[in-house]
Amino acid sequence: MENEIDDFREKITPEKAQKMLKDEGMNVTLEEAKEILHFLRKLANIAVLKYLDKK
């Protein structure tokens, strides 16, 4: 499943995520922004799989 997530083109770059979080008052490093995006992609993938599995 991890490779499936990495195959998708990133629509939000770590730099853009870092700026978005900074604009909301949350200062994170570029590495932290990258990890946050990775986690959110995994979470979204799991949510979609669970939704499709229920049908």
Backbone hydrogen bonds, N-H to C=O, Kabsch-Sander energy under -0.5 kcal/mol:
donor,donor_aa,acceptor,acceptor_aa,energy
5,I,1,M,-1.6
6,D,2,E,-1.9
7,D,3,N,-1.3
8,F,4,E,-0.6
8,F,5,I,-0.9
13,T,11,K,-0.6
17,A,13,T,-2.8
18,Q,14,P,-2.6
19,K,15,E,-2.1
20,M,16,K,-2.7
21,L,17,A,-2.6
22,K,18,Q,-2.3
23,D,19,K,-2.6
24,E,20,M,-0.9
24,E,21,L,-0.5
25,G,22,K,-1.9
26,M,21,L,-2.9
27,N,25,G,-0.6
28,V,26,M,-0.6
33,A,29,T,-2.4
34,K,30,L,-2.1
35,E,31,E,-2.2
36,I,32,E,-2.6
37,L,33,A,-2.3
38,H,34,K,-2.2
39,F,35,E,-2.5
40,L,36,I,-2.5
41,R,37,L,-2.3
42,K,38,H,-2.1
43,L,39,F,-2.7
44,A,40,L,-2.6
45,N,41,R,-2.4
46,I,42,K,-2.4
47,A,43,L,-2.4
48,V,44,A,-2.3
49,L,45,N,-2.5
50,K,46,I,-2.6
51,Y,47,A,-2.2
52,L,48,V,-2.7
53,D,49,L,-1.9
54,K,50,K,-1.2
55,K,51,Y,-0.6
55,K,52,L,-0.5
